[in-house]
């Protein structure tokens, strides 16, 4: 796969996150990549999934593709409390029961804890 362009636009309309499938709302910043792998395709990723990339990259060899985010978080849920909380939030589309979006700084703190090996 080759990435042709990568940008971080602010959404003018709703988009689906390619990683977790939640709706990226108007006004949210997201990753947008145009890729070629035989065919040309666009990858859109919410900021929450981007914040979780260190977990996906942990222990990955340079030439290995990124594993699916939701599957990886679910598999790691029993490793630590931080992993379990990230898995729960990801499974619920990074939203609380009242519909509010999970704070991105909080996600970053959980990722930092999870990648340090602590997380309890």
Secondary structure, DSSP 8 states (H G I E B T S, - for coil): -EEEEEE--B-SS-EE-TTT--EE-TT-BEEEEEEESSSEEEEEEEHHHHHTHHHHHTT--TTS----HHHHHHHHTTT-HHHHHHHHHHHTTTB-TTS-B--HHHHHHHHHHHHTT---
